[in-house]
């Protein structure tokens, strides 16, 4: 039987061989295809890739950040999670208050200029420390706008009220599991311009059958090497957590991607990953003493049996 990780590896190979060369917002350039779908049976293991190490702690803490409705990077930094730093840092260095060295085009330039990279890292370290210790600074510059957590937990209505989409979704799964409206949307046309990064994973839907909870994610844009492995694990974990609260088993995770792309400076890394053989998927362990999705903390979620190949580093396109 083909290892389930080949769902991902086959996508990598397909885009390398068939992708269209496209420019992009970051100026990096991509190989891209439009419309790709993967399916993972969650009963066959937790789909955390093994052909390179994926830091599960970062996946879990980011998901808990979403679930809490938080939109400020301070919580993430307190969890030693730095995956959203670049977007908050960009807001800081483009602000009128910033008086440091010119950091324009910092994402691309720091890849090829060692002195610039060191200066960038120094400025970033100062920024992170200030976020952690200065409440006012964190409130202003750690804030990413109405990103995922805001849309999940406090969607703004035209009447000035808010909708807790995630809480309502969980209640509907419990009360009306056959509903075809078990949907949560992160894409708000009104508030998207105010977000540090418009939602890439824009909408997800749940489906209950035979005591199992399945999830389909529609992702408008997916960075195949860096982003999509996180997204697979994140929504698989969300499915497990909601299934746990609702007394269901985790069924299938279906991942549908609009613009699935490999950045031009990730091709060598993808080829390295494709040369490796997948190992068995790990198993997710959830604290049975906690039932509610909204009570979960990092110590309530763990992995068993994760033995991946080594990490493969690659630059983030911002």
Backbone bond lengths (Angstrom), bond angles and torsions (degrees), N, CA, C in turn:
res aa  C-N    CA-C-N  psi(-1)  N-CA   C-N-CA  omega(-1)  CA-C   N-CA-C  phi
1 X - - - 1.461 - - 1.529 109.78 -
2 X 1.320 115.58 135.43 1.458 120.81 -177.81 1.531 109.97 -67.87
3 X 1.323 115.77 134.14 1.466 120.28 179.22 1.528 109.12 -61.18
4 X 1.364 118.07 136.89 1.470 119.69 -177.40 1.519 114.20 -61.75
5 X 1.347 118.16 -19.07 1.465 119.62 178.83 1.523 111.64 -66.80
6 X 1.351 117.00 -18.25 1.464 119.07 178.24 1.526 111.93 -66.41
7 X 1.325 118.45 -17.21 1.461 119.45 171.07 1.526 109.83 -56.02
8 X 1.320 116.04 -43.26 1.463 121.44 178.88 1.530 111.40 -77.18
9 X 1.324 117.40 -46.88 1.468 120.82 -176.74 1.524 111.58 -62.99
10 X 1.331 116.25 -36.86 1.462 119.27 177.84 1.525 111.42 -65.91
11 X 1.332 116.60 -34.45 1.469 119.19 175.23 1.523 110.43 -64.47
12 X 1.335 116.67 -44.33 1.469 119.96 177.93 1.524 110.71 -56.03
13 X 1.322 116.03 -48.39 1.464 120.85 -177.84 1.530 110.81 -64.39
14 X 1.335 116.06 -41.13 1.461 120.45 -178.48 1.532 111.10 -62.50
15 X 1.337 116.97 -44.23 1.462 120.21 -178.22 1.527 110.47 -70.44
16 X 1.335 118.19 -37.65 1.462 120.07 175.66 1.531 111.12 -58.72
17 X 1.318 116.34 -40.55 1.471 121.07 -174.65 1.524 113.39 -85.98
18 X 1.335 117.66 -27.07 1.466 120.53 -172.11 1.520 114.68 -123.99
19 X 1.340 117.27 -1.27 1.454 120.34 -174.13 1.521 113.44 -66.42
20 X 1.322 115.61 147.07 1.457 123.03 175.37 1.528 109.24 -87.48
21 X 1.324 117.04 135.47 1.461 119.53 176.02 1.517 109.07 -74.57
22 X 1.339 115.31 123.67 1.461 120.12 -177.18 1.524 110.37 -136.59
23 X 1.327 115.30 148.45 1.461 120.03 169.53 1.528 107.78 -79.48
24 X 1.327 116.25 169.15 1.465 118.46 -178.91 1.513 109.86 -152.43
25 X 1.323 114.96 172.40 1.467 123.15 -177.15 1.518 112.74 -55.91
26 X 1.348 118.31 -33.75 1.468 121.27 -174.55 1.520 113.10 -84.03
27 X 1.339 117.05 -13.06 1.458 120.52 -177.57 1.517 114.00 82.96
28 X 1.328 117.47 6.62 1.467 121.11 -176.58 1.521 112.73 -83.21
29 X 1.330 116.76 -40.48 1.456 122.09 -175.85 1.522 111.21 94.01
30 X 1.334 116.12 144.40 1.464 120.38 -176.68 1.519 111.86 -139.42
31 X 1.332 114.74 162.63 1.454 124.04 159.03 1.523 105.54 -102.33
32 X 1.324 117.53 126.79 1.455 120.18 -167.87 1.524 111.66 -138.06
33 X 1.335 116.18 143.24 1.465 121.68 167.39 1.518 108.07 -125.87
34 X 1.309 116.74 155.79 1.460 121.50 -178.93 1.517 109.65 -110.48
35 X 1.330 115.16 115.72 1.458 120.66 177.41 1.508 112.13 89.71
36 X 1.336 117.10 98.91 1.465 121.97 176.31 1.522 107.68 -144.05
37 X 1.334 115.71 142.78 1.455 119.76 -177.98 1.527 111.59 -132.86
38 X 1.337 114.84 137.73 1.466 122.70 175.31 1.526 108.81 -123.78
39 X 1.330 116.23 153.22 1.465 121.58 178.29 1.528 108.77 -132.81
40 X 1.345 115.59 132.12 1.459 121.99 179.53 1.531 109.68 -125.52
41 X 1.319 116.33 122.76 1.459 122.02 174.83 1.524 107.69 -81.41
42 X 1.326 116.98 110.40 1.459 121.08 -174.27 1.519 112.64 -72.77
43 X 1.319 117.29 -12.35 1.465 120.07 174.64 1.528 111.66 -76.87
44 X 1.320 116.12 -12.60 1.478 120.46 -179.78 1.521 112.18 -96.60
45 X 1.311 116.56 12.58 1.451 120.97 179.17 1.509 111.56 123.32
46 X 1.329 115.54 161.87 1.453 121.00 -179.71 1.526 109.09 -82.87
47 X 1.346 118.86 124.34 1.473 121.39 -170.01 1.532 113.95 -79.35
48 X 1.326 114.92 63.77 1.462 121.37 172.01 1.525 105.96 -98.32
49 X 1.325 117.33 115.85 1.460 121.05 -170.51 1.521 111.68 -54.10
50 X 1.321 115.15 144.65 1.470 121.16 -179.40 1.522 112.57 -111.61
51 X 1.346 118.30 -11.89 1.461 120.15 179.58 1.529 111.68 -77.45
52 X 1.309 116.72 -5.48 1.460 124.24 164.84 1.526 106.25 -156.53
53 X 1.308 116.44 154.04 1.467 119.39 -179.86 1.528 110.19 -73.21
54 X 1.323 115.91 128.14 1.459 123.13 173.64 1.527 107.27 -108.26
55 X 1.328 119.21 122.40 1.463 120.68 -177.11 1.523 111.45 -72.05
56 X 1.331 116.14 96.58 1.460 121.49 -175.58 1.523 112.03 -59.34
57 X 1.329 117.41 -33.84 1.458 120.90 179.07 1.528 110.83 -57.27
58 X 1.331 117.21 -38.02 1.467 120.92 179.06 1.523 111.07 -71.04
59 X 1.321 116.21 -40.01 1.469 120.71 177.43 1.526 109.93 -60.04
60 X 1.344 115.99 -49.59 1.464 120.52 -175.33 1.521 112.02 -67.38
61 X 1.333 117.64 -42.83 1.463 119.28 -177.97 1.525 111.24 -68.62
62 X 1.331 117.96 -35.30 1.467 119.36 175.73 1.522 110.65 -64.90
63 X 1.343 117.30 -43.17 1.467 119.90 179.76 1.524 110.59 -63.15
64 X 1.323 118.28 -43.04 1.463 120.56 177.93 1.530 110.74 -62.45
65 X 1.322 116.75 -35.02 1.473 122.18 175.21 1.528 110.36 -60.10
66 X 1.334 116.79 -45.37 1.465 120.54 175.91 1.529 110.32 -60.14
67 X 1.332 115.59 -49.31 1.463 121.57 -175.46 1.523 111.27 -60.32
68 X 1.325 116.95 -35.74 1.466 121.05 178.68 1.524 112.52 -71.84
69 X 1.314 116.99 -13.01 1.461 120.62 -177.24 1.515 112.99 80.66
70 X 1.321 117.37 16.22 1.459 122.41 -176.34 1.530 110.18 -81.55
71 X 1.325 116.24 147.48 1.469 121.06 177.78 1.527 111.55 -132.73
72 X 1.325 116.42 14.27 1.468 121.42 -178.94 1.522 108.75 -113.90
73 X 1.332 117.36 137.71 1.468 119.69 -174.52 1.523 113.24 -72.49
74 X 1.324 118.04 -6.25 1.466 118.64 -176.63 1.532 111.85 -59.22
75 X 1.340 117.34 -44.87 1.469 119.73 178.14 1.534 110.49 -57.63
76 X 1.320 116.70 -44.00 1.462 120.31 179.57 1.526 110.87 -61.56
77 X 1.319 117.11 -44.67 1.462 120.81 179.81 1.532 110.49 -62.53
78 X 1.319 117.35 -36.85 1.460 120.85 176.90 1.522 111.59 -64.32
79 X 1.331 116.56 -24.01 1.466 122.31 175.80 1.533 111.60 -94.59
80 X 1.326 115.72 10.78 1.472 122.00 -177.18 1.531 111.18 57.67
81 X 1.314 114.80 40.02 1.460 122.39 179.67 1.529 107.58 -113.33
82 X 1.321 116.72 119.11 1.471 121.54 -172.36 1.533 113.08 -115.07
83 X 1.341 117.48 16.80 1.461 118.56 -170.27 1.532 113.59 -73.86
84 X 1.344 118.24 -15.88 1.464 120.26 177.61 1.521 112.05 -105.54
85 X 1.329 117.80 4.87 1.469 120.08 -173.89 1.519 113.50 -57.44
86 X 1.344 116.55 -43.18 1.461 119.65 -171.21 1.521 112.36 -60.24
87 X 1.339 116.78 -34.82 1.469 118.75 -176.86 1.526 110.93 -74.64
88 X 1.329 117.14 -39.34 1.465 119.47 175.74 1.534 110.25 -67.64
89 X 1.328 116.97 -41.79 1.464 122.03 179.94 1.524 110.77 -61.60
90 X 1.319 116.21 -38.31 1.472 120.53 178.39 1.530 110.41 -60.66
91 X 1.340 116.14 -41.84 1.469 119.01 177.78 1.529 111.05 -62.46
92 X 1.350 116.43 -37.48 1.462 120.87 -178.76 1.525 110.98 -67.63
93 X 1.327 118.03 -49.29 1.461 119.75 -174.37 1.533 112.23 -72.58
94 X 1.341 116.97 -15.83 1.462 120.40 176.31 1.522 112.55 -96.34
95 X 1.341 116.26 2.69 1.461 120.15 -178.71 1.527 111.36 -83.65
96 X 1.315 116.86 161.41 1.467 122.02 178.31 1.524 111.74 -68.86
97 X 1.324 117.49 -22.19 1.462 121.53 -177.06 1.535 112.20 -79.16
98 X 1.317 116.89 -22.71 1.469 120.42 -176.43 1.525 110.92 -67.43
99 X 1.342 116.79 130.62 1.462 121.83 -178.71 1.533 112.04 -124.59
100 X 1.322 117.53 11.26 1.456 121.12 -177.32 1.518 112.37 -82.85
101 X 1.327 117.29 -171.32 1.468 121.61 179.66 1.522 111.24 -66.01
102 X 1.310 115.43 156.43 1.462 121.83 -178.02 1.518 109.92 -63.10
103 X 1.324 116.27 118.63 1.459 121.46 -178.97 1.529 111.72 -111.55
104 X 1.315 117.74 19.45 1.461 119.29 179.90 1.523 110.17 -61.23
105 X 1.344 115.16 144.08 1.474 121.66 -178.21 1.520 111.10 57.87
106 X 1.346 116.35 32.67 1.465 119.72 -174.41 1.513 112.55 -62.73
107 X 1.344 118.02 -32.88 1.463 119.94 -177.05 1.509 112.86 -62.89
108 X 1.332 116.73 -51.05 1.459 121.22 -178.21 1.527 112.26 -76.54
109 X 1.326 116.74 -44.53 1.457 120.58 -173.71 1.521 111.81 -64.57
110 X 1.339 117.55 -36.48 1.466 120.56 -176.66 1.522 112.36 -68.18
111 X 1.350 117.57 -15.94 1.460 120.38 178.87 1.534 111.48 -72.70
112 X 1.338 117.36 -29.39 1.456 121.21 -171.18 1.531 114.01 -115.77
113 X 1.302 117.15 -6.51 1.460 121.72 -175.83 1.524 108.27 -123.63
114 X 1.328 116.72 104.01 1.462 121.34 -173.91 1.526 111.50 -62.51
115 X 1.335 118.42 -43.60 1.462 121.20 -179.82 1.529 110.60 -63.13
116 X 1.328 115.35 -41.36 1.463 119.32 178.92 1.525 110.41 -65.78
117 X 1.331 116.90 -40.95 1.463 120.74 179.62 1.518 110.71 -60.67
118 X 1.330 116.67 -43.56 1.458 119.87 179.13 1.523 111.74 -63.07
119 X 1.336 116.02 -40.27 1.462 119.83 177.89 1.527 110.38 -65.42
120 X 1.321 115.76 -41.86 1.467 121.18 177.85 1.526 110.30 -59.51
121 X 1.333 117.30 -46.49 1.460 121.12 -179.35 1.525 111.38 -63.88
122 X 1.327 117.01 -35.72 1.464 120.87 177.41 1.524 110.61 -65.60
123 X 1.334 116.00 -45.39 1.464 119.97 178.56 1.528 111.09 -64.15
124 X 1.336 116.51 -39.85 1.464 120.90 179.53 1.525 110.86 -64.71
125 X 1.331 117.14 -42.01 1.471 120.42 179.48 1.534 110.41 -60.59
126 X 1.330 116.45 -43.84 1.464 120.08 177.60 1.524 110.28 -60.49
127 X 1.313 116.23 -44.36 1.463 122.27 -178.83 1.531 111.06 -60.38
128 X 1.320 117.04 -46.95 1.467 121.62 -179.23 1.526 110.67 -61.32
129 X 1.311 116.62 -47.18 1.463 119.93 -178.94 1.529 111.24 -62.14
130 X 1.324 115.99 -38.37 1.472 119.95 179.84 1.534 110.20 -66.36
131 X 1.325 117.52 -40.33 1.465 121.09 177.43 1.528 110.16 -58.79
132 X 1.324 116.26 -41.92 1.460 120.84 -174.89 1.530 113.02 -71.23
133 X 1.321 118.12 -30.25 1.471 119.79 -172.21 1.528 113.93 -108.95
134 X 1.317 118.10 -15.59 1.465 120.88 -172.77 1.534 108.97 -116.52
135 X 1.331 116.50 105.75 1.461 121.07 -175.88 1.529 112.14 -59.35
136 X 1.319 116.65 -45.49 1.469 119.94 -177.39 1.527 111.33 -66.37
137 X 1.316 116.05 -42.63 1.464 120.07 178.83 1.530 110.13 -63.28
138 X 1.338 115.92 -43.43 1.461 120.38 179.34 1.519 111.68 -62.14
139 X 1.328 115.95 -41.12 1.466 120.03 -179.17 1.524 111.38 -62.64
140 X 1.337 116.58 -33.86 1.457 119.97 -177.53 1.522 112.67 -88.33
141 X 1.339 116.29 -45.38 1.461 118.32 -170.68 1.536 114.14 -107.77
142 X 1.323 116.50 -9.26 1.468 118.43 172.70 1.505 112.24 -88.15
143 X 1.306 116.17 -8.61 1.458 122.27 -176.58 1.530 110.59 -81.54
144 X 1.325 115.94 134.32 1.459 121.80 -177.29 1.524 113.12 -105.62
145 X 1.322 116.90 5.82 1.450 119.47 -176.47 1.523 110.50 86.00
146 X 1.325 117.43 -171.64 1.472 121.26 -174.10 1.532 112.95 -78.21
147 X 1.338 116.28 61.09 1.460 121.39 -178.72 1.527 109.98 -78.51
148 X 1.322 117.22 -162.58 1.459 123.25 -167.44 1.529 115.16 -43.83
149 X 1.338 117.57 -53.42 1.454 120.17 -175.14 1.514 112.96 -56.59
150 X 1.317 116.33 -41.05 1.462 121.58 178.77 1.523 110.61 -62.88
151 X 1.314 117.30 -45.38 1.459 120.28 -178.13 1.526 111.25 -69.99
152 X 1.322 117.43 -35.75 1.463 120.78 179.95 1.521 112.20 -67.90
153 X 1.353 115.82 -41.46 1.471 119.14 -168.45 1.526 114.02 -110.00
154 X 1.322 118.39 -16.83 1.470 119.57 -176.21 1.525 110.74 -149.89
155 X 1.333 115.99 56.79 1.465 121.24 178.15 1.529 109.22 -62.00
156 X 1.330 117.40 125.15 1.463 121.80 -176.90 1.525 110.54 -79.21
157 X 1.335 115.20 135.54 1.459 120.96 178.99 1.523 110.66 -105.14
158 X 1.324 116.02 168.93 1.462 120.97 179.54 1.523 111.95 -69.29
159 X 1.338 117.52 -15.55 1.470 121.14 -179.94 1.523 112.06 -92.64
160 X 1.345 117.31 2.48 1.447 120.97 -179.71 1.517 114.17 86.52
161 X 1.322 116.95 4.51 1.462 121.34 177.16 1.528 109.46 -94.84
162 X 1.330 116.92 178.96 1.462 120.79 177.04 1.521 109.70 -128.86
163 X 1.326 115.32 154.32 1.465 122.49 177.91 1.518 108.35 -117.46
164 X 1.325 116.35 126.77 1.455 121.93 174.55 1.525 107.44 -86.59
165 X 1.334 115.46 87.12 1.459 119.73 -174.97 1.530 112.33 -60.38
166 X 1.325 116.87 -41.25 1.461 119.76 -175.25 1.526 111.15 -68.33
167 X 1.315 117.03 -44.92 1.465 120.12 178.33 1.521 110.92 -62.14
168 X 1.335 116.55 -44.17 1.463 120.27 178.99 1.524 111.05 -62.76
169 X 1.332 116.40 -38.42 1.462 120.91 179.90 1.525 110.97 -62.47
170 X 1.319 117.23 -46.59 1.466 121.20 -179.97 1.527 110.29 -61.78
171 X 1.322 117.27 -42.10 1.471 120.55 179.50 1.527 111.21 -64.37
172 X 1.326 116.55 -38.35 1.464 119.67 179.16 1.530 111.75 -67.97
173 X 1.332 117.03 -36.31 1.468 119.68 176.86 1.527 109.93 -61.97
174 X 1.331 116.45 -39.40 1.466 120.57 179.05 1.534 112.03 -69.71
175 X 1.347 116.75 -42.52 1.459 120.94 -172.03 1.520 113.64 -89.42
176 X 1.315 116.58 -33.04 1.463 120.32 -173.31 1.528 109.87 -140.53
177 X 1.341 117.27 65.86 1.470 120.49 -171.88 1.529 114.70 -64.01
178 X 1.335 118.18 -18.73 1.461 120.17 179.77 1.531 112.72 -88.64
179 X 1.318 116.79 2.45 1.460 120.18 -179.74 1.525 110.97 -61.57
180 X 1.321 115.28 144.80 1.466 121.35 173.74 1.532 110.76 -97.47
181 X 1.337 115.47 15.33 1.464 120.97 -177.96 1.532 111.37 -117.59
182 X 1.314 116.84 26.58 1.473 121.40 -179.67 1.526 108.50 -83.77
183 X 1.325 115.31 69.57 1.461 122.97 -168.16 1.528 110.51 -126.34
184 X 1.318 115.88 141.77 1.468 122.21 170.75 1.525 107.89 -128.77
185 X 1.334 116.02 131.90 1.465 121.78 -179.84 1.526 110.14 -113.63
186 X 1.317 116.14 134.92 1.465 121.98 174.59 1.521 112.01 -102.07
187 X 1.317 116.72 -6.36 1.463 120.55 -174.50 1.526 109.61 -95.45
188 X 1.314 115.93 111.53 1.460 122.25 177.99 1.525 108.14 -118.15
189 X 1.327 118.38 107.00 1.467 119.90 -177.26 1.520 113.46 -55.39
190 X 1.330 117.36 -32.25 1.461 120.16 -179.38 1.517 112.08 -69.51
191 X 1.350 117.24 -39.44 1.462 120.77 -171.60 1.526 114.07 -102.17
192 X 1.319 117.57 -9.79 1.466 119.99 -179.79 1.533 112.87 -54.24
193 X 1.354 120.00 -41.56 1.475 118.88 179.47 1.520 113.98 -63.38
194 X 1.330 118.10 -19.55 1.460 121.29 -178.94 1.533 112.82 -88.79
195 X 1.316 117.17 -3.70 1.461 121.43 -176.30 1.519 110.92 -88.37
196 X 1.338 116.46 143.04 1.459 120.23 176.45 1.526 110.63 -60.35
197 X 1.318 116.56 -35.10 1.461 122.69 175.75 1.520 107.47 -144.58
198 X 1.344 118.37 117.81 1.458 119.74 178.38 1.531 110.24 -58.20
199 X 1.329 118.47 145.98 1.463 120.56 -174.86 1.528 112.53 -56.17
200 X 1.314 115.60 127.89 1.468 120.74 173.16 1.524 109.76 -83.48
201 X 1.337 116.32 -45.63 1.468 119.79 174.11 1.523 106.32 -91.43
202 X 1.330 115.00 102.40 1.461 121.04 -162.86 1.517 114.52 -93.81
203 X 1.323 118.27 -30.33 1.465 120.47 -173.83 1.519 109.17 -155.09
204 X 1.344 116.08 139.86 1.463 118.54 172.60 1.521 110.49 -137.43
205 X 1.329 114.10 154.11 1.460 122.11 -174.82 1.526 109.00 -135.58
206 X 1.329 115.71 141.48 1.458 120.69 177.63 1.524 111.09 -107.58
207 X 1.329 114.46 157.77 1.467 122.56 -175.90 1.524 107.43 -145.81
208 X 1.330 116.76 127.20 1.465 121.28 -177.99 1.518 109.68 -112.80
209 X 1.343 115.87 129.00 1.464 121.03 176.28 1.518 109.00 -156.14
210 X 1.329 115.48 135.87 1.462 121.74 173.88 1.535 111.82 55.68
211 X 1.324 115.98 38.33 1.457 120.71 178.00 1.512 114.76 73.86
212 X 1.333 116.65 15.60 1.456 121.09 -178.44 1.528 110.02 -122.36
213 X 1.333 114.83 144.08 1.462 121.63 177.66 1.518 109.40 -107.56
214 X 1.328 115.74 122.41 1.462 121.16 177.01 1.521 109.66 -114.58
215 X 1.326 115.00 155.99 1.462 121.36 -176.85 1.518 109.54 -133.71
216 X 1.335 116.22 136.74 1.463 121.09 169.45 1.520 108.67 -118.74
217 X 1.330 114.82 128.56 1.455 122.12 177.22 1.517 109.18 -106.45
218 X 1.352 116.59 132.99 1.460 120.10 167.28 1.519 107.24 -103.28
219 X 1.320 115.30 120.76 1.461 122.16 -179.23 1.521 108.05 -115.16
220 X 1.336 116.26 119.01 1.471 119.79 -175.15 1.522 111.83 -67.81
221 X 1.353 116.46 -31.77 1.452 121.96 -174.52 1.520 108.46 -148.34
222 X 1.327 116.86 133.21 1.448 119.47 -177.24 1.513 113.08 -137.77
223 X 1.341 116.39 119.38 1.469 123.93 171.80 1.526 106.42 -76.14
224 X 1.319 116.84 105.01 1.458 121.11 -168.75 1.521 112.58 -62.64
225 X 1.327 118.11 -39.81 1.459 118.44 -175.17 1.525 112.90 -79.44
226 X 1.337 117.42 -48.56 1.465 119.69 -174.80 1.520 113.42 -94.10
227 X 1.315 117.55 -44.56 1.453 120.22 -170.00 1.515 115.31 -84.05
228 X 1.333 117.30 -48.27 1.459 120.26 -171.46 1.535 113.18 -62.26
229 X 1.342 120.78 -38.14 1.471 118.21 175.43 1.531 112.83 -57.48
230 X 1.344 117.21 -36.86 1.462 121.24 175.67 1.521 110.24 -66.22
231 X 1.342 117.03 -44.10 1.459 120.79 -177.15 1.523 111.82 -63.91
232 X 1.316 116.68 -40.99 1.466 120.38 177.05 1.519 110.08 -57.63
233 X 1.338 115.92 -50.79 1.468 120.62 -177.50 1.524 111.15 -66.73
234 X 1.326 117.62 -38.77 1.458 121.25 -176.87 1.525 111.29 -64.20
235 X 1.324 117.48 -47.57 1.463 119.72 -177.21 1.522 112.10 -77.64
236 X 1.318 117.28 -25.97 1.467 119.56 170.49 1.527 109.54 -64.81
237 X 1.351 116.12 -42.34 1.462 120.29 178.31 1.528 110.78 -65.69
238 X 1.316 117.77 -43.31 1.464 120.85 177.56 1.530 110.47 -58.43
239 X 1.326 117.18 -41.66 1.463 121.36 178.46 1.524 110.62 -62.08
240 X 1.329 116.79 -43.90 1.460 120.56 177.95 1.527 111.42 -62.11
241 X 1.334 117.26 -43.53 1.456 120.73 -177.10 1.533 111.78 -66.37
242 X 1.324 116.85 -42.06 1.460 119.85 179.00 1.527 110.12 -70.24
243 X 1.324 117.27 -40.08 1.465 120.03 176.32 1.525 110.72 -59.67
244 X 1.327 116.47 -40.80 1.464 122.29 178.05 1.529 110.47 -58.48
245 X 1.333 116.95 -47.09 1.472 119.58 -179.69 1.519 111.96 -67.32
246 X 1.305 117.47 -35.03 1.468 121.27 -173.70 1.518 113.41 -91.05
247 X 1.324 117.96 3.74 1.460 120.86 179.17 1.516 113.80 70.18
248 X 1.317 116.41 32.28 1.466 122.56 -179.98 1.522 110.36 -117.51
249 X 1.311 116.64 166.89 1.457 122.07 170.43 1.530 108.54 -93.74
250 X 1.325 116.75 153.83 1.463 120.24 174.61 1.519 109.06 -76.41
251 X 1.326 116.25 130.09 1.456 120.93 -176.73 1.512 112.87 -99.43
252 X 1.323 117.06 -94.77 1.459 122.12 -174.59 1.527 109.45 -126.73
253 X 1.330 115.61 144.99 1.457 120.48 169.61 1.515 108.18 -110.86
254 X 1.324 116.03 122.55 1.463 123.13 -179.58 1.526 106.94 -110.66
255 X 1.316 116.43 124.77 1.467 121.61 -174.61 1.522 108.82 -116.97
256 X 1.321 116.12 110.10 1.463 122.45 179.99 1.523 108.57 -109.04
257 X 1.326 116.06 126.01 1.465 121.21 -173.01 1.526 109.41 -120.13
258 X 1.339 116.45 133.60 1.462 121.01 175.74 1.516 110.65 -74.55
259 X 1.328 117.44 -83.80 1.465 122.63 177.13 1.532 108.23 -93.25
260 X 1.320 115.72 99.21 1.470 121.31 178.25 1.525 107.32 -95.76
261 X 1.338 116.67 118.16 1.459 118.07 -170.55 1.526 112.80 -137.66
262 X 1.327 112.92 151.62 1.467 122.70 171.64 1.520 107.21 -111.76
263 X 1.326 116.94 122.60 1.463 119.72 176.76 1.526 110.06 -66.95
264 X 1.318 115.54 147.97 1.465 120.43 -176.03 1.523 112.22 -61.51
265 X 1.328 117.51 -26.22 1.467 120.31 178.70 1.529 112.78 -94.51
266 X 1.355 116.50 17.52 1.468 121.99 174.45 1.523 112.04 -117.33
267 X 1.315 117.89 0.32 1.464 120.18 -172.88 1.530 111.39 -64.35
268 X 1.306 117.22 -44.44 1.464 120.46 179.63 1.529 110.71 -61.82
269 X 1.324 116.64 -39.20 1.463 120.27 179.67 1.532 111.19 -66.55
270 X 1.337 116.34 -40.93 1.464 120.45 177.58 1.521 110.51 -61.53
271 X 1.334 116.65 -42.01 1.470 120.29 -179.92 1.522 111.06 -64.34
272 X 1.336 117.01 -37.77 1.463 120.12 175.26 1.519 110.44 -62.01
273 X 1.313 116.79 -44.75 1.460 120.51 -179.35 1.523 111.43 -63.71
274 X 1.319 116.96 -39.12 1.467 120.42 -179.76 1.523 112.45 -67.43
275 X 1.317 117.79 -18.99 1.468 120.54 179.32 1.531 112.46 -80.66
276 X 1.323 117.10 -6.11 1.461 121.09 -175.42 1.531 111.75 -100.89
277 X 1.331 115.37 148.89 1.458 121.14 177.27 1.529 110.16 -89.90
278 X 1.336 117.95 132.59 1.470 119.78 178.15 1.533 111.77 -63.01
279 X 1.313 114.98 150.90 1.463 122.73 174.36 1.531 108.62 -109.58
280 X 1.329 118.16 169.73 1.477 119.10 -179.44 1.519 112.33 -58.31
281 X 1.330 116.18 140.51 1.458 120.99 176.11 1.526 109.73 -67.37
282 X 1.337 117.51 149.84 1.458 120.83 176.25 1.532 111.47 -77.29
283 X 1.328 114.83 -178.57 1.466 121.91 176.36 1.519 108.58 -119.75
284 X 1.327 116.41 141.25 1.458 121.32 179.42 1.527 109.78 -89.82
285 X 1.327 116.55 138.09 1.456 122.30 178.47 1.530 108.06 -120.04
286 X 1.335 117.09 124.28 1.470 122.93 -179.68 1.521 108.71 -117.47
287 X 1.313 116.07 135.08 1.464 122.10 179.46 1.529 110.30 -59.09
288 X 1.334 117.01 114.38 1.468 121.28 -176.96 1.522 112.56 -73.28
289 X 1.324 116.75 -15.37 1.462 119.57 179.77 1.521 112.41 -77.18
290 X 1.326 115.91 -14.54 1.463 120.55 175.28 1.521 108.56 -110.79
291 X 1.324 115.79 126.12 1.454 119.57 -177.61 1.520 112.54 -97.79
292 X 1.339 116.09 -37.94 1.457 119.86 -171.67 1.522 112.19 -80.35
293 X 1.293 114.64 134.62 1.460 122.53 172.55 1.524 111.40 -53.67
294 X 1.337 116.65 -35.55 1.460 122.03 -172.05 1.526 112.95 -83.63
295 X 1.321 117.37 -3.60 1.461 121.67 177.15 1.524 112.49 -101.45
296 X 1.316 116.83 -7.31 1.461 120.42 -173.90 1.518 111.73 -68.60
297 X 1.341 115.31 139.42 1.459 123.14 172.64 1.522 108.07 -125.48
298 X 1.312 116.39 174.57 1.454 120.50 -175.44 1.533 112.53 -56.26
299 X 1.326 116.74 -39.13 1.458 119.75 -176.50 1.531 113.10 -70.12
300 X 1.347 117.42 -9.86 1.458 121.18 -179.44 1.524 113.31 -90.38
301 X 1.326 117.05 -2.43 1.470 121.69 -175.42 1.522 108.74 -130.05
302 X 1.324 116.86 129.84 1.466 119.47 179.38 1.524 110.16 -149.12
303 X 1.331 114.66 168.12 1.463 122.40 178.69 1.512 110.29 -113.17
304 X 1.299 115.27 152.35 1.465 121.42 174.94 1.524 108.40 -130.36
305 X 1.317 116.02 127.79 1.461 120.29 173.65 1.516 115.29 81.98
306 X 1.335 117.92 31.05 1.465 119.97 178.40 1.523 109.39 -94.76
307 X 1.335 116.29 115.60 1.471 122.35 -176.96 1.527 108.78 -137.43
308 X 1.333 117.88 72.05 1.461 121.08 -173.22 1.524 113.23 -83.52
309 X 1.333 115.03 171.25 1.453 121.74 166.80 1.539 108.52 -68.67
310 X 1.329 118.09 165.97 1.472 119.99 -178.30 1.522 113.28 -62.79
311 X 1.331 115.02 160.72 1.457 122.12 176.83 1.541 110.30 -62.26
312 X 1.333 115.28 156.34 1.460 122.06 172.73 1.517 106.87 -127.51
313 X 1.305 117.57 117.84 1.459 121.61 -175.77 1.524 111.21 -81.98
314 X 1.335 114.14 147.45 1.471 120.66 176.64 1.514 108.73 -157.57
315 X 1.339 118.23 148.51 1.478 120.57 -179.52 1.524 111.86 -73.10
316 X 1.330 115.40 149.31 1.464 122.25 176.03 1.523 108.54 -89.64
317 X 1.330 116.37 132.52 1.465 121.12 174.53 1.520 108.40 -90.22
318 X 1.326 117.02 120.57 1.470 121.37 -175.61 1.523 109.84 -110.14
